[in-house]
Amino acid sequence: MDGVTVINHPLVQHKLTIMRKKETSTAGFRRLLREISTLLCYEVTRDLELTMETIETPMQTIQAPVLEGKKLVFASILRAGNGLLEGMLELVPSARVSHVGVYRDHETLEAVEYYFKAPESMSERLVIVVDPMLATGNSSIAAIDKLKERGATKLRFLCLLAAPEGIRNFQAAHPDVPIYTASIDSHLNEQGYIVPGLGDAGDRMYGTK
């Protein structure tokens, strides 16, 4: 699909398979989510711009590459997005963090907002929005609406799994935001869950169901 990057690194696919298994424990799921998020972060930041800086090594003075411009913002869609956020912050500890509290009403499948906190001056920062699942797309669309209202202009969306229906809805609302995912699954069921999927990522991560 145009605008969608599937991250098919063998380690990503291996860990995702273990996460899908219904017998994987809460502790195991949480650990794997943190591990896979680091690998996904590596891919979604692959093309960040670099500039040269003068440094001194123990041997001599050189010109060496560093990230150019303002730092990244990682925007976590609560609550499940925090599972991806933790591993990404291990890789980029200097990133700013935004939290977007959005949940899906299980009757209407519409997004309901309950919390929003983001850094100031987001217009010059790359904002990577994270949520394990892109199902209907309603929560992700609502989160990006809020971030754009705050001034974000450069955004990417990162998830573990995406459904074709969610991708279509997301791209209709935000065609300027590329999607990065580890898998495009078959479809959504009548309850709006991704099939074959891995269940409810938040419940599996926190042991709440």
Legacy VTK file of the C-alpha trace (Angstrom):
# vtk DataFile Version 3.0
C-alpha trace
ASCII
DATASET POLYDATA
POINTS 209 float
0.000 0.000 0.000
1.217 3.503 -0.796
2.203 5.429 2.292
2.646 2.272 4.358
6.009 0.743 5.287
5.919 -2.847 6.530
8.916 -3.521 8.770
9.756 -7.103 7.904
13.064 -7.487 9.735
13.413 -11.130 10.865
13.763 -10.206 14.539
10.632 -8.062 14.376
8.627 -10.843 12.736
9.923 -13.484 15.170
9.018 -11.449 18.247
5.642 -10.526 16.800
4.810 -14.212 16.287
5.512 -14.953 19.955
3.381 -11.977 20.998
0.460 -13.303 18.934
0.398 -16.618 20.804
-2.453 -16.665 23.300
-0.340 -18.568 25.826
2.311 -15.819 26.029
2.240 -14.478 29.604
1.648 -10.864 30.607
5.293 -10.518 31.636
6.458 -12.079 28.376
4.161 -9.901 26.281
5.357 -6.753 28.057
9.018 -7.688 27.594
8.558 -8.516 23.919
6.686 -5.274 23.307
9.570 -3.292 24.790
12.089 -5.241 22.707
10.164 -4.958 19.440
9.566 -1.241 19.997
13.316 -0.636 19.955
13.607 -2.404 16.602
10.631 -0.507 15.191
12.092 2.777 16.416
15.309 1.997 14.552
13.363 1.641 11.308
11.017 4.618 11.684
13.994 6.930 12.361
16.203 5.489 9.614
16.150 8.638 7.454
16.606 11.334 10.105
18.766 14.187 8.860
22.302 14.530 10.162
24.708 17.438 10.440
28.439 17.491 11.197
29.933 18.510 14.519
33.535 19.000 15.538
34.542 16.612 18.323
37.741 15.311 19.870
38.351 11.589 20.066
41.191 10.226 22.227
43.248 10.308 19.007
42.369 13.508 17.117
39.823 16.177 16.235
37.269 15.122 13.605
33.997 16.085 11.974
31.351 13.569 13.112
27.612 13.187 12.397
24.898 14.161 14.886
21.141 14.571 14.538
20.180 17.856 12.929
17.587 20.269 14.275
15.255 19.952 17.215
14.746 16.668 18.982
12.024 14.112 18.333
8.643 13.899 20.001
7.187 10.484 20.755
3.408 10.731 21.121
1.861 7.792 22.950
-1.828 7.005 22.505
-2.817 5.844 25.985
-2.754 3.357 27.397
-1.272 0.689 25.148
1.004 3.141 23.364
3.141 3.342 26.502
4.357 -0.187 25.832
6.005 1.022 22.621
7.075 4.308 24.193
9.239 2.678 26.865
11.468 0.822 24.422
11.759 3.812 22.100
12.897 6.056 24.945
15.657 3.584 25.718
16.966 4.213 22.204
16.317 7.979 22.134
16.254 9.130 25.785
16.381 12.826 24.793
13.049 12.697 22.924
10.190 14.830 24.183
7.006 12.925 25.048
3.349 13.631 24.394
0.464 11.646 25.872
-2.881 11.436 24.120
-5.649 9.796 26.109
-8.142 8.293 23.660
-10.225 5.158 24.093
-12.572 3.346 21.743
-16.216 3.169 22.724
-16.993 -0.535 22.330
-20.581 0.174 21.295
-19.983 2.822 18.620
-16.267 2.109 17.919
-15.781 5.894 17.976
-12.853 7.584 19.721
-13.438 9.299 23.064
-10.763 11.747 24.245
-9.996 12.092 27.959
-6.433 13.486 28.209
-3.931 15.475 26.166
-0.483 16.773 27.078
2.169 17.788 24.539
5.341 19.903 24.383
5.220 23.459 23.098
6.810 24.418 19.762
6.017 21.182 17.933
6.083 22.691 14.439
9.820 22.097 14.008
9.895 18.629 15.543
9.275 15.235 13.983
6.412 13.651 15.919
6.225 9.855 15.933
2.802 8.713 17.119
2.724 5.227 18.637
-0.091 2.763 19.288
0.226 -1.028 18.991
-2.926 -1.387 16.859
-4.382 0.444 13.866
-7.824 -1.181 13.821
-10.702 1.121 12.849
-8.264 4.041 12.845
-10.640 6.257 14.817
-8.411 6.670 17.884
-5.297 7.315 15.793
-7.109 9.864 13.638
-8.381 11.694 16.737
-4.908 11.714 18.295
-3.292 13.162 15.194
-6.075 15.751 14.922
-5.091 16.974 18.400
-1.372 16.997 17.624
-1.933 18.994 14.442
-4.033 21.465 16.439
-1.016 21.901 18.736
1.117 22.742 15.687
2.675 19.442 14.624
3.354 19.385 10.878
5.789 16.494 10.493
4.253 13.267 11.761
4.660 9.529 11.383
2.450 6.782 12.793
3.996 3.597 14.155
2.094 0.444 15.130
2.564 -3.303 15.520
-0.476 -4.376 13.511
-2.724 -2.644 11.013
-6.009 -3.665 9.421
-6.752 -2.676 5.814
-9.941 -0.904 6.963
-7.970 1.159 9.477
-5.339 2.080 6.913
-8.009 3.315 4.500
-9.741 5.402 7.172
-6.455 6.800 8.464
-5.166 7.760 5.028
-8.477 9.397 4.105
-8.183 11.628 7.182
-4.409 12.168 7.206
-2.897 11.400 3.793
0.232 13.345 4.751
1.150 10.994 7.637
3.088 7.849 6.655
2.315 4.588 8.448
4.949 2.156 9.723
3.813 -1.284 10.882
5.159 -4.786 11.474
2.156 -6.426 9.772
-0.956 -5.719 7.729
-3.423 -8.325 8.950
-6.479 -9.729 7.195
-9.484 -7.731 8.424
-11.555 -6.444 11.339
-14.205 -8.606 12.973
-17.670 -7.359 13.974
-16.317 -6.086 17.290
-13.642 -4.024 15.536
-10.705 -6.251 16.519
-7.886 -7.076 14.128
-7.903 -10.651 12.773
-5.769 -12.727 13.231
-4.280 -10.026 15.441
-3.054 -10.594 18.972
-6.040 -9.608 21.083
-6.297 -6.386 23.083
-2.734 -5.097 23.433
-3.483 -3.029 26.541
-5.157 -5.911 28.358
-2.372 -8.299 27.450
0.313 -5.825 28.500
-1.237 -4.953 31.850
-3.013 -8.218 32.660
-6.407 -6.565 32.952
-8.475 -9.200 31.162
LINES 1 210
209 0 1 2 3 4 5 6 7 8 9 10 11 12 13 14 15 16 17 18 19 20 21 22 23 24 25 26 27 28 29 30 31 32 33 34 35 36 37 38 39 40 41 42 43 44 45 46 47 48 49 50 51 52 53 54 55 56 57 58 59 60 61 62 63 64 65 66 67 68 69 70 71 72 73 74 75 76 77 78 79 80 81 82 83 84 85 86 87 88 89 90 91 92 93 94 95 96 97 98 99 100 101 102 103 104 105 106 107 108 109 110 111 112 113 114 115 116 117 118 119 120 121 122 123 124 125 126 127 128 129 130 131 132 133 134 135 136 137 138 139 140 141 142 143 144 145 146 147 148 149 150 151 152 153 154 155 156 157 158 159 160 161 162 163 164 165 166 167 168 169 170 171 172 173 174 175 176 177 178 179 180 181 182 183 184 185 186 187 188 189 190 191 192 193 194 195 196 197 198 199 200 201 202 203 204 205 206 207 208
